[in-house]
Amino acid sequence: MSERNQYISLLRQLKEDEQKAMNRLLLRQEAEYEGRGIRPGEDASLDNKFISQIEALEDTFDERRSSLKDHRNQDKLNEFYQEFIQEPDPYGLGQTPDGTDRPIEPDAESDYFKGFTQGYKLQELAPDINEAFINSGNPNDERIQGMKDGREQHGKDKDLESNISPEIWDELNTNKGEIETGRSQTKEPDKGKDIN
């Protein structure tokens, strides 16, 4: 393959990677908006955080394109290609720090979702402590907002549980084995009941 064709091929691959990375970031941001129950424009600090993430990603795109041009000018396109294929997730969006694939989801490392999880668990285990944390923090802080939302979600879940009749719980407990393992494939013998 000629150097020109190799350069064009690498440039195309770079553009495809950039588009995938941007789509993944935008989907993750959309999932975080959904997870919080808000729309873009309703929380300025979150909007600014996401704009910063997009700008940082675009800066990384520029760095990689510049690296490709430098390698081309030094007649080292093969070296760039080797680096390119060795980096399965150059933008850090598709994998967790331990290297496992990361599904498209709200950023579990964000302060909001850490706070949400903490608020939900503390509401169940120690509601007084949860309330003290929430009241002592800055109400505009993402982690405190997450704790408030976690507390509210825990309350909603408890209300839902209390609205289920005891008969339904009995039925669920009776059929628990079947629910967990699936229905038995063997037929039960006919017990001789007539159907009218």
Secondary structure as UniProt FT lines:
FT   HELIX           3..36
FT   TURN            40..41
FT   HELIX           44..73
FT   TURN            74..75
FT   HELIX           77..86
FT   TURN            90..91
FT   TURN            97..98
FT   TURN            108..109
FT   HELIX           111..125
FT   HELIX           127..136
FT   TURN            139..140
FT   HELIX           142..162
FT   HELIX           166..174
FT   HELIX           176..181
//
